[in-house]
Amino acid sequence: MRLAEPRGNSRLGSSSSRIDCHCILSRCPTAGGCCISNPTESAWSRWFPAARTAAPTPTAKEGAMRSILLLANDDRGLEARLAAALALARRGSAHLSCLQSRPFNSLVVADPFGGVYVPAALLARLNQVDAEHRDRMEARLREEGVSWEWVQQDGETGRAIVARAALADLIVITLPGDDDAALSIAGEVLLHARAPILAVPAADAGFDPSARIMVAWNGSPESAHALRLARPLLAEAGGVTLVTAGDETGRFAVADAAAYLSRYGIAAEQDARPGGGRAADALIEAAAAVGAGAIVMGAYGHTRLRETVFGGVTRDMLRHSPLPLLLAH
C-alpha cells in the first residue's frame, strides 16, 4: 500500500490565501491536512486504524499554547520574532503558523480615466521577492525541529493577522518603537484579535520563556484578562512578580491575582511601588529591578483611529519598552 505524499500548495478558502503544512513526520499520510493536529482521528489513523487507540501522548503541559501565529514578513523585526516563536514552540511542543502578508492595496495606482490597477512589472517583481523570502525561510524552518506551516495572505498586514488569528493561542509581532506603520499594525491586531499578543523588540537578542515575567497589575478587567491569557507562559516562567504602582483603586486587588495564580501552582511575588511620574517609565524601571525578561499588561484603547487609539501607558510601552510585552485588549 502506497502512502499519499503531503499535499503542498493546498488551497483553502479564497485564492488569496495559501497554506502549506509541514508535519514533523517525514512521510505524512495526509492529503491536505496535518495528521498531528488531531492524532486520534487524523488521516494517519484512517490509514492505520490501530493508531486510533494508541494516540501519542502530548509532551506539552495541559493548557500550553499549542498554536502560535508568527508574522513572517521580511522586515527588520523578523529575526527577533522568529527566535521568540521558535523558543515557545520548542518549549510547548507547539505548531508554528508563519504568515506572509502581501499588502497589494499599497501598490494600486489610478489611471486618468478613474480605473485602478497594479503595474504588471511591479507585481511580477513582488512575487519574485516573496517567493525568494519564502524559500529561505522554509529552508531554515526545516532545520529547526518544530511543526510548522507557511501561509500567504493578500491584504493589509494587520487585517491579515486578525483574519488568521481566530485559532491561534498566541500572536508574535514586533514592538513598533518609533515606526508609525508598525504601530498601526499593532493597533489593528490588539483591538480586533482575540488571542494574546507577544510583541518583541526588533533588536532583541531573544525571548527566554524560562525568565522571570513581570505582570503590570492595576486591578482592571483588562489586566485580569491579560493575566488569564498569559497563564500558560507564567506557568513556564522562572518566576512571576505582580507589580502595582500607587494605591489600589481597581476592581481586583493584587492579592486576588496572586490567589488566582496559586490555584494553578504558580507562586507570584508582589511588589508595590509608589505612584506618580510617568507610568511607562515606572513599569520599565520595575521590570529592571525585579530582573524580568518580559512584561504582561492589559491594553487600553478604542476602535477609531488605530494610529492614536491607545491610552498613554499602552502607547508609551509600545514605543519604548526594552522588553517583550505580552498584551491583551
N, C-alpha and C positions, 0 to 999 in steps of 0.2 A: 504494500500500500504506500503510495507516494503522498508525502505531506505537502500541503499547499504552501507556496512561498509567501512571505509577508507582502502585502499589497502596498506599494509605495504610491505617493501622489493620490491617495484616496480623496474623493470629493465629498464633503458634507455640506448640506445647505446650498447657498448660492455659489456661483462661480467665483466670487471674490474671496472665498476662504478655502485654504488648503491645509490638510493635516496629514503629516507623515508620522506614524508611530514606530518607535524603535524599542522593542521589548528586550529585556535583559537576556532572554533565551536566544541561543544562536540560530535556531530554526523555529521561529514562532509559527504554529499551525493556523493562526487566524487568517481571515480574509476580510480585512477592513476594520478589524478591532483588535485591541491588545488583550492577550489572554491573562495578563497579570491584573487587569482592572477588576475582574470578578473570577478568581481562580476556581470557585466551586461550580460555576455554571458557564464557563467560557468555552470557546471553540476547542481548547485543549481537552476539556473533559468530554466534549462530544466525540472527539477522535478516540480518546481513551477513557471509557466510562468509569474505570476504577478510580480515576482522579477525582471523581465527584465525592467519594468517601474518604479520600486521602489528600485533602487540600493542604497546601503548605501553611505552616503556622506563621503568622505575621511576626516580623522581627521588631517592628516599631512598637512603642508603648501605646496602650489604649488612649485614644483621643489625640494622638500625634497628628501634626499637619502632614498629610499624605499627598496632597496635590498642590504644587507650587507653580504659580504663573510668573514667568520671568519676561520682562521687556527685553528683547534680544536685538533691538536696533543697533546699528553700528555707530555709536556716538561716544563721547568722552567718558561716560559713566559705565560703559558695558563691562569692563574688566571687574570693577568692584561689585556690580550686580551679579555677575556670573559667579564670582568667588563666594558671595553670600549665599546664593541659591544652591550651589553645589555643597557647601558646608551643611546647610539644612537638609538637603536631600540625602546625604550620606548618613547623617545622624539619625534621621527619622525614617529611613528607607522609603523616601518619598519619590513621587513621579514628577518630573520637571517638564512643564509645557513652555516652550520657547516661542514667544510671539514676535514676529517680524511684521510691523505695520508699515503700510505704504500709503502715505497721505497724498493721493493723486490730486485732491482738490487744490493743493497748493501749486500744482503745475498747470492748471487750467488757464487758458488765455482766451480773450474775447476777440472776435473779428469785427470789422466795421459794420457788418450787417446784423449784429446782435446775436450771432451764434457763439458758441464756446467749444473749445477743443483742446486736446493735449498734442503738442507737436510730436510727430512720429519719431523723429530722431531723438528727441529728449526721452520719450517713453522707452525706446529701444536701449538707450544708454542706462536708464534707471533699472530696467530689467536685468541688464548685464551686471551692474554693480550689486544688485540684490542677490543674484544667483552666485556671484563670487563670494559674497559675505556668507551666504548660507553654506556653501561648500566648505569654507574654512571652519565655520562653527561646527558643522556636523562632524568634520574630521576630529576636532577637539573633543566633542561630546562622546564619540565612540571610545575614547581612551579614559573616560572618567569613571566608569563602573557604576553609573546610575541609569535608571529608567528615564527615557525622555522622548519627546515628540517635538516636531517643528511645525509651527502654524503660521501661515501667511494670511494677512487680512488687509484689505484695502480700506482706506478711510483715515480720518484724523486719529492720532495716536491715543489720546485719552479715551475717546469713544471706543476704539478698538479694544483697549484693555478692559473697559467696563463690559463690553459685549462678551468677552471670553472669560470673565471672572465669576460667572454665576456658579460654577462648580469648582472654584479654587478655594483652598484653605488659607492661602497667603499670596499676596501680590508683591513682587520685588521691583521697585523703581529706584530712581536716583533722586537724592535731595537736590532741590533746584538751585540753591545758592543764589547767585546774582543773575541767573538765567531766567528771564521772564517767560520764555516759551516753555521751559521745563516747569515753572510754577503753574502755568495754565494747565499743563498735563496733570500735575499733581492735584490741582483743584478739581478737575473733572473726575479723577479716579476717587479721591477722598469723598466727594459729595455723592457719588452715584454707585460706586461698587459696594457690595455687601460683605466683602472679605476684608480682613485687616491688611494694612499696607506696611511693608518694611521698606523704608526709604534710606538708602545708604549714601554717604558722601562719595562724590565722583573720584576723589583721590584716596579713598580708604584703602588701607593695606589688606583688609579682610575682616569679615564678620565672624566672631567666635561665639557659637551658640552656648559654649560652656562658661562664658564670662559672667560676671555679676550683671544683673539688669536692674535699673532704677525705674520705679513707677512714680510718675508725677501725679500725686493724688490731691484733688480738691473737693472730693465728696459729691461731685456732679454725676448725673446719669451718664454723661459722655466718658468720664474717667472710669466709671464702673463697667461700661460697655467695653472699653479698651482693655481693662483688666481681665474680663472674662475671655475675650478673644485671644489674649496673649497667654492664657494659662498653659497651653502646651509648651510654649517656649520657656515660660517661667519654671516649669517642672524640670527642664533640662539645664537650667542656668546654674552657674556656680554659686549663686546667692541672689537674694531679692531684697531690695530696700525700698520701702514706701516713704516717699519724701513729701512733706507738707510745708507750706510757707504761710506764716501768719496764723491767725485764729481760724479754727474750723467753722466754716459757715455753710458748707454744702449739706446735701440731704443725707449723705452717708459718712459716718466717722471713719477715720483711718483704722480704728480698731475693728470695724465691720469688715473692711477689706482684708485685714490680716486674718480674721476668723474665717472668712470665705476661703482663702488660700490654704489655711491649715486643714480644711476638710479634704483637700487633695494631697496632703502630705507635703505641702510647700511651707517652709518656715520663712517668714518675712520679717526683717528688721524694720524698725520705724525711726525716722529721722525728721524731727520737727525743726524748722528753720524760721527765723524772724521774717516778717513781711516787709514790704517797702521796696523801692527800687524797681528796676526793670525785671519782670518775671522771667523772661527768657534767660537773662544773664544769671539770675539766681538758680535756675534749673541746670544750666551748664556748669556753674560752679559746684553745685551739689553733686552732680554726676562725677566730676573730677575728684571731689572729696571722698566719696564712697568707693571709688575705683570701678565705676560702672563701664561696661563695654557697649551698652545700648540703653535707650530710654523709651519707656512705654507712656503714652499720653493720649487723651481724647482730643479730637479735632473739633473745632467750633467754626461754624460758618453758615451761610445761606446760599440759595440756589442761583442768585443772579450775579452776573459779572464775575466769572471764575477767577480772573486775574487779581481781584481785590476782595474776594468774599470773606476771607478768613480774618478772625479777630487777631489782635496784636500778638498774643502769645504764640498761636499756631503759625502765623506768618513769619514771626521772628525766628522761631525754631526751624522752620523750613529753610529760611535764608541762612542761618548762622550756626546751626548745630554741628559740632565736630564729630558727633557720634551718630550711629544709625538710630533712626526713630521708628518705633512701631506705633502706628496711628490707626484710630478707628473713629468714624464720624457717626 
